[in-house]
Amino acid sequence: MNLGIVILNWNGEELLSQFLPSLIKFTPIKHNIYIIDNGSNDNSIGFVENNYKRIKIIKLDTNYGFAKGYNIGLKKINDEILCLLNNDVEVTENWTDNILKQFDLEPKTAVIQPKLKNYYEKSKFDYAGAAGGYLDKYGYPYCDGRNYKIIEKDLGQYDKIKDIFWACGACFFVRKKIFEDHNGFDERFWAHMEEIDLCWRIQNSSYRIRYNNKSVVFHANAATLDQKNPKKTYLNFRNKLFMITKNSQNNLFLLLFEKLFIDLSVSVYLLFDKGFKHFIAIIKAYISFYKHINLLLEFRRKNKRAVKHYQIRSIIFKYLFHKR
């Protein structure tokens, strides 16, 4: 089973110099390693070319974002299994072996996420993916090991292979054919939540999204786009709207009506917690959503929605009022 490990990079020379050594050390030589460069204007490519002859480089002419950058670059790669890996991830010994065994044993498994732990506090899970992701009714993501700001220590509580709803894009193993059959990432997302949208669409075709605790990587979360950046708030809120409009089985009018009040409450919270720019980012997210709504509704009409996406109605309600 051929594996291609693919890093999307934009101006990441410092991150590459920090994280490539573990990748080279713990990745068997039989596996291919690629960097798709999103039009960097630093010395990223020169650094890799001078220090890592093993790595193949695919150069793009500009920064297309996460979704389109991967879609373009992956067309030039022919490995059966792809690992989409952030440039801020440290891998560990045997990190690929158990994942590939699982793909071999589970032909209906399309995507696998390893255990993601925090690079800076290695006893804790990583915020972005932890031990696998889920959604509430309104498209708010949460993970085993992470709920909003609460991040658990890894005490072995999630040490089993299991089904999850979405796998984190920081370390995202996927069968290339299934990625292509589902038209890859939705390029309208640009970045953030495009992997959740893809996982949802893949499950609508009766494939499984899985978590494997026997593969462990460490993620320096938000090294590329910090949580304090209003652009991240904008993308997260806009892309949640995109995603549930496309994929949710629920009555869309009622769902969006309820979500509006939840997002309004969150925006007021962010106004006091993070400042005015984050409040405005949510308003801009809604404006962008309504500009795209006709295309999103067209997708909804043409594609099946086979999977109920939530077990918890509102993770925010559970967190704020039930303290869970």
Buried (B, 14 or more C-beta within 10 A) or exposed (E): EBBBBBBBBBBBBBBBBBBBEBBBEBBEEEBBBBBBBBBBEBBBBEBBEEEBEEBBBBEBEEBBBBBBBBBBBBEEBEBEBBBBBBBBBBBBEEBBEBBBEBBEEBEEBBBBBBBBBBBEEEEBBBBBBBBBBBBBBBBBBBBBBBBEEEBBEBEEEBEEBEEBBBBBBBBBBBBBEBBEBBEBBBBBBBBBBBBBBBBBBBBBBEBBBBBBBBBBBBBBBBBBEEEEBBBBBBBBBBBBBBBBBBBBBBEBEEBBEBBEEBBEEBBEBBBEEBEEBBBBBBBBBBEBBEEBBEEBEEBBEEBEBEBEBBEBEBBBBBBEEEEE
